[in-house]
Amino acid sequence: QVQLEESGGGLVQPGGTLRLSCVSSGSTVEHYGIGWFRQAPGKGREGVSCYGSTSGVYYYADSVKGRFTISRDNAKNAVYLQMGSLKPEDTGVYYCAVGPCRHTIGVVSTEEFDYWGHGTQVTVSS
């Protein structure tokens, strides 16, 4: 059984940085693809980035490419999302989930993902 928990969210000014963590309990993350998603107020959940079960395979949505970096630490059973040059439009609740990691992460259906965490709030505001 996979249980994911996100942490690291908070309030940050535009241009700032945050690092989100997605920690798995019960199963090792290296066996699964892990996706990061976000949901802004009044909007649907959209894919941001993913790390595949194969090491070194990862993708980003166009909206975050060049600003966000995803990584995985097998020893800590965690997947991280380092966010930089943050913009107000990055505001939302960020979730991680298990599913297939493809280059289409930015438009992937959330129905392909499972074992969602409870999310962590990211607010970018001055």
Wavefront OBJ file of the C-alpha trace (Angstrom):
o trace
v 0.000 0.000 0.000
v 1.331 3.429 -0.976
v 0.760 6.426 1.259
v 2.117 9.786 0.153
v 2.483 12.909 2.240
v 3.397 16.339 0.928
v 5.105 19.096 2.903
v 7.095 22.273 2.416
v 4.446 24.686 1.256
v 4.083 28.211 2.556
v 3.849 31.888 1.730
v 6.589 33.282 -0.484
v 7.124 36.515 -2.383
v 7.241 36.594 -6.180
v 10.670 35.528 -7.372
v 11.214 33.396 -4.286
v 11.881 29.701 -3.859
v 10.309 26.752 -2.061
v 11.091 23.075 -1.894
v 8.232 20.633 -1.654
v 8.640 17.091 -0.400
v 6.585 14.021 -1.210
v 7.421 11.182 1.160
v 6.141 7.656 0.731
v 5.401 5.284 3.554
v 4.713 1.620 2.937
v 6.290 1.348 -0.533
v 9.487 2.610 -2.104
v 9.134 5.510 -4.552
v 11.646 4.061 -6.978
v 9.099 1.431 -7.956
v 6.598 4.021 -9.154
v 6.222 7.084 -11.265
v 5.423 10.079 -9.050
v 3.639 13.130 -10.345
v 3.320 16.580 -8.852
v 0.057 18.414 -9.469
v -1.405 21.710 -8.375
v -4.873 23.125 -8.024
v -5.505 26.843 -7.988
v -8.679 28.234 -6.412
v -11.644 27.637 -8.701
v -9.596 25.633 -11.221
v -8.970 22.006 -12.025
v -5.950 20.005 -10.955
v -3.063 20.255 -13.433
v 0.140 18.303 -13.782
v 3.355 20.158 -13.008
v 6.132 17.584 -13.133
v 6.792 13.881 -12.784
v 9.633 11.494 -12.016
v 9.504 8.079 -13.623
v 10.181 4.682 -12.089
v 13.291 4.600 -14.253
v 15.965 6.786 -12.712
v 16.697 9.936 -14.633
v 13.363 10.089 -16.439
v 11.417 13.219 -15.602
v 9.280 15.810 -17.324
v 7.856 19.257 -16.706
v 4.813 21.170 -17.785
v 5.644 24.075 -20.079
v 4.442 26.537 -17.445
v 7.222 25.560 -15.014
v 10.024 24.458 -17.324
v 13.275 26.179 -16.421
v 11.962 27.258 -12.994
v 11.156 23.968 -11.218
v 13.401 20.966 -10.657
v 12.200 17.521 -9.656
v 14.438 14.978 -7.955
v 14.207 11.690 -6.113
v 16.042 10.389 -3.063
v 15.615 6.622 -2.819
v 17.268 6.475 0.606
v 14.684 8.889 2.015
v 11.867 7.435 -0.066
v 11.013 10.917 -1.267
v 10.475 12.973 -4.391
v 11.207 16.688 -4.199
v 10.026 19.652 -6.217
v 12.397 22.606 -6.035
v 10.486 25.686 -7.157
v 12.227 28.896 -8.168
v 11.330 32.243 -9.747
v 7.892 31.785 -8.285
v 4.983 33.729 -9.728
v 1.551 34.534 -8.290
v 0.056 32.110 -10.806
v 1.992 29.281 -9.132
v -0.318 29.663 -6.148
v -2.367 26.601 -5.285
v -2.488 23.357 -3.378
v 0.257 21.012 -4.524
v -0.290 17.270 -4.520
v 1.794 14.241 -5.356
v 0.403 10.958 -6.641
v 1.461 7.661 -8.216
v 1.069 7.237 -11.954
v 2.750 7.074 -15.371
v 5.392 9.723 -16.020
v 5.178 11.012 -19.585
v 6.237 14.147 -21.417
v 2.548 15.105 -21.496
v 2.440 15.637 -17.711
v 1.138 19.157 -18.235
v -2.098 17.904 -19.810
v -2.378 14.421 -18.326
v -5.679 13.245 -16.865
v -5.675 13.002 -13.080
v -7.620 9.756 -13.469
v -4.357 8.071 -14.457
v -2.943 8.791 -11.004
v -3.718 7.256 -7.633
v -2.712 7.320 -3.968
v -3.007 11.073 -3.707
v -1.577 12.882 -0.725
v -3.537 15.559 1.141
v -1.636 18.410 -0.470
v 0.395 21.373 0.724
v -0.574 25.007 0.170
v 1.743 27.293 -1.811
v 0.929 30.994 -1.876
v 2.995 33.411 -3.943
v 2.159 36.962 -2.997
v 3.808 40.222 -2.059
l 1 2 3 4 5 6 7 8 9 10 11 12 13 14 15 16 17 18 19 20 21 22 23 24 25 26 27 28 29 30 31 32 33 34 35 36 37 38 39 40 41 42 43 44 45 46 47 48 49 50 51 52 53 54 55 56 57 58 59 60 61 62 63 64 65 66 67 68 69 70 71 72 73 74 75 76 77 78 79 80 81 82 83 84 85 86 87 88 89 90 91 92 93 94 95 96 97 98 99 100 101 102 103 104 105 106 107 108 109 110 111 112 113 114 115 116 117 118 119 120 121 122 123 124 125 126
